[in-house]
Amino acid sequence: MADPKLTLEVFTQLKHLGVGVSISDFGTGHSSLSWLRRLPIDELKIDRSLIGSMPTDRCSSDIVQLILNVARELKLKVVAQGIEGAIHLDRLKKLGCDFGQGYYFSQPLDVERAERFLQQSVRGRANAASN
């Protein structure tokens, strides 16, 4: 993001190749609302620091709601990073967040462990549906 012209060029080329583009850690650091109108992005990933403090900090919760509202208006998907408990997940569901990631679901996994995790999840859902 240090070179906005180059960033725009690279993101545009990626989009033409069919690659989805996300802005990670949105809400902190170099993220800016002005990037949302200039860059061809598909998704925002809300920074874990905002998600983690939502239950105890009304301001963080309001910022997350604002990001979700802006994303909806711009037709962007949103991933909440750093979901570590049911309280975070429940609040994000109520706010209409599209996706979530964090230790509440799983620790980071390598490819082999991720494949096993997904297979077990699918089997578990299939078994639950048949009961």
C-alpha positions in Angstrom: 0.0 0.0 0.0 3.1 2.3 0.1 2.8 2.8 -3.6 -0.9 3.3 -4.4 -0.5 3.4 -8.2 1.4 0.1 -8.2 -1.1 -1.4 -5.8 -4.0 -0.5 -8.0 -2.2 -1.9 -11.1 -1.3 -5.2 -9.3 -4.8 -5.6 -7.9 -6.4 -4.9 -11.2 -4.2 -7.5 -12.9 -5.1 -10.1 -10.3 -8.8 -9.4 -10.8 -8.4 -9.9 -14.5 -6.8 -13.3 -13.8 -9.8 -14.3 -11.7 -8.1 -14.0 -8.3 -10.2 -12.7 -5.4 -8.6 -9.9 -3.5 -9.0 -9.2 0.3 -7.8 -6.5 2.5 -6.7 -8.1 5.7 -6.6 -6.4 9.2 -9.2 -3.9 8.1 -9.8 -1.3 10.7 -6.2 -0.9 11.8 -2.9 0.2 10.4 -2.9 1.4 6.8 -6.4 0.4 6.0 -8.5 3.3 4.9 -12.0 3.8 3.6 -10.6 5.6 0.6 -9.0 2.3 -0.5 -12.5 0.7 -0.7 -13.5 3.0 -3.6 -10.2 2.8 -5.5 -9.2 -0.8 -5.3 -10.9 -3.8 -7.1 -11.4 -5.9 -3.9 -13.9 -8.6 -3.0 -13.5 -8.9 0.7 -12.5 -7.2 3.9 -11.0 -9.1 6.9 -11.8 -7.2 10.1 -8.8 -7.1 12.4 -8.8 -9.5 15.4 -8.2 -6.6 17.9 -11.6 -5.2 17.1 -13.3 -8.6 17.3 -11.6 -9.5 20.5 -12.6 -6.3 22.3 -16.3 -6.3 21.1 -17.8 -7.9 24.2 -16.3 -5.3 26.5 -15.8 -2.2 24.3 -18.9 -0.6 22.8 -16.7 1.5 20.5 -15.1 -1.7 18.9 -18.5 -3.2 18.5 -19.7 0.0 16.8 -16.7 0.1 14.4 -17.3 -3.6 13.5 -21.0 -2.7 12.7 -19.9 0.3 10.6 -17.4 -1.9 8.6 -20.2 -4.5 8.0 -22.6 -1.7 6.9 -20.1 -0.2 4.5 -19.1 -3.6 3.1 -22.8 -4.4 2.4 -23.3 -1.2 0.5 -20.2 -1.9 -1.6 -21.1 -5.5 -2.1 -18.0 -6.8 -0.3 -17.8 -10.0 1.8 -16.5 -9.7 5.3 -14.4 -12.1 7.4 -14.1 -11.5 11.1 -10.6 -12.5 12.3 -9.8 -13.7 15.8 -13.1 -15.3 16.9 -12.1 -17.0 20.1 -15.4 -17.6 21.8 -19.1 -18.2 21.4 -19.8 -14.6 22.5 -17.8 -13.2 19.5 -19.5 -15.6 17.1 -23.1 -14.9 18.4 -22.6 -11.1 18.2 -21.1 -11.4 14.6 -24.0 -13.6 13.5 -26.5 -11.0 14.8 -24.6 -8.3 13.0 -24.7 -10.3 9.7 -21.0 -11.0 9.3 -20.4 -13.3 6.3 -17.5 -15.4 7.5 -15.3 -15.9 10.6 -12.0 -17.4 11.5 -10.2 -18.0 14.7 -9.3 -20.4 17.5 -13.0 -20.9 18.3 -13.1 -23.0 15.1 -9.6 -24.4 15.0 -6.0 -23.6 15.5 -4.0 -22.9 12.3 -3.5 -26.1 10.3 -1.1 -27.4 7.7 -2.7 -28.8 4.5 -2.9 -32.4 5.6 -4.5 -31.5 8.9 -6.8 -29.1 7.3 -8.0 -31.8 4.9 -8.7 -34.2 7.8 -10.5 -31.4 9.7 -12.7 -30.7 6.8 -13.5 -34.3 6.1 -14.4 -34.9 9.8 -16.6 -31.8 9.7 -18.4 -33.0 6.6 -18.9 -36.5 8.1 -20.1 -35.1 11.4 -22.7 -32.9 9.6 -23.8 -35.8 7.5 -24.3 -38.0 10.5 -26.2 -35.3 12.4 -28.5 -34.8 9.4 -29.3 -38.5 9.1 -30.2 -38.8 12.8 
